[in-house]
Structure formats: structure tokens, C-alpha cells
Amino acid sequence: MDVQHFERITAFIEARLTPLFDEATGSDHGFAMDDTSRALRALRNSVLEASAVKGLIEKRESAEPAVRRVIDQSVEHHWDVLRGIARQWEDHADFRHEFKHHAWELDHHHAAAGA
């Protein structure tokens, strides 16, 4: 699992959400205080929070084994959050097969590709 996985899935989700916030399309979703706007802001905040793992991944290499396990669990959790959101658009042309995989499966595929 690396930062690029998170960058790709976050970019995919953001590309689905951003038009919903675009005032140029006449949408007031995301900017108002109605339930739809609040839900859109909450979803976007969840995506941004779950994608903020760069620092964790960078610290993993030098971390003690116990801390490394906690980092791994945290990164896997954040990936699962993003994966669950991205899979709502599984039929979209830009959906990547990697978005279906669990974190440990991505590690396995990455290791196999490097072998």
C-alpha cells in the first residue's frame, strides 16, 4: 500500500463529488444548510480525512514493530473507507479495478508485479 493508491482513489472520488458543488451548474448543493448540502459536505470531509495518510505511510519504515502494526491498521481502515465510497461508482468508466481490493490484496499485487 502506497501513497499513490490513495492519490488515485481520492482523485476518482473527488472527480465525482466536485461537480455537485459547482455553482456554475446552478447547483447550491454543498453551500446551503439543507440536508443534501450537509450530507455532501460530510462526505467530502470524510474523503479528505481518509485520504490524509501520507505522513503515516512515510513514518512506517522507521517505526517500531508495535507502532508499525498500528499504522498498518490505520492505513487499512482509511483505505476501506475510501474503497466503500468509490465502489458506489463501480460502473463508471474511470473506476479502477484496484478500488475493489482490500489493502492487503494491493500489497500482494504490488509485490507480485515487482517480482
N, C-alpha and C positions, 0 to 999 in steps of 0.2 A: 504494500500500500504506500503510495507516494503522493506528494502534493499535486501532481498532475492529474491524478484521478479526481481529486476534489475540485480542481480548477475546471475540468471538463464537465462534471455533473452540475456544478454550480452555474456555469455559463449556460448549460442547457435549460436549467430551471429558470434562471433569470430571463432568458430569451422568451420563455412562455409567460412570465409574470409582467415584465416591463410594459408591454402594450396595454395591459389592464390599468396602468397608472398614467397613461398618456392623455393629457388634456387636449392635445391636438386632434384626437379622435372623438372628442366630445364626451369622453368618459370623466365622471367625477369620482369613480371608484378609487379608493385608496386615500382620497383627500378629504372626504366628508366624514361625518360622525355616524353614518348609518351602519348597520351590522355588516353589510358586504364590504364596505371600506375598512372597517375594523378587522374583519377576517383576512382581507388581502394584506394589510399591514402586519398582522400577526404571522401570516405565512411567510412573508418576505423576511421578517425578523428571524424566524426560525431557520430559514435557509441560510441567512448570513451568519447566524450563530453557529450552526452546524458545520459551515464551511471554514470556519476560522481555526484550522488545525495545524497551520504551517509551523508555528512555534513548537507545538507538541512533537511533531514529526522530526524537527531538527534536533530537539533535546533527547530524543530516543536513543541515538547512538552512544551518547556519553552517560546515559542514565544507569544507575544501579539496577540489577535484575528485578527487584521488587517494584521499583518505580517504572521500569520498562513495561512490566505487566499492566500496571495501571494506565500508562499511556496507551498501550495497545487496546485495552478495553474501551478507553475513551474515544480513540480514533474509530474503532469498530462501531461504537454507538453512533457517533456523528455520521459515519457512512450510511448506517442503516436508516437514519432519519432522512437523509438526502435521497437514498435509494427508494424509500417508500413514497416520497413526493414525486420523484422523477418517473416512477412507474405509472403514475396517473396519465402520462402521455406516452405510454409504451407503443402506441400505434402511430406516433409522429415520425416523420421521415428522418429527423435528426437524432432520434433516440438511438443510443449506442448499446450494443449487447452487454458491455461491461457494467451498465447501470443495473442489470439484473443480478449480478453476482454479489455474494457476501464478501466481506473484506478478506477473509482467509482464502477465498477462491481466487481473488485478484492476486494475492501473494503467490499462490500456486501457479497461475497462468504466467505471471511475470517471471518467476524462477524458471519455468519450462521454456519460455521464449529466450531467456538468456543462456540456456544450456546448449 
